[in-house]
């Protein structure tokens, strides 16, 4: 059974909150099945955007880097994704240490 997108987003934001890591919903996608992009903003002009992808080798869904580097370039990539996916969620995580917790158990 798959979790709904809105449930996963709520759980992820709660987990980040436990570590005092700010997270903002930049775009609210489809509650049931919208894809989720995570933008990690390190507050120094740099960012990394993560998306979930299916890994054939492990037969699991994993978080992979969509784009990284200059924050403006990351925002442009997100804009392109929003242009062809109206159900897309976009979350922005702000952490100078680069923590996103996507590699934590239960968030894959």
Buried (B, 14 or more C-beta within 10 A) or exposed (E): EEEEBBEBBEEBBEBBEEEEBEBEEBBBBBEEEBBBBBBBBBEEEBBBBBBBEEEEEEEEEBBEEBBBEEBEBBBEBBEEBBEEBEEBBBBBBBBEEEBBBBEEEEBE
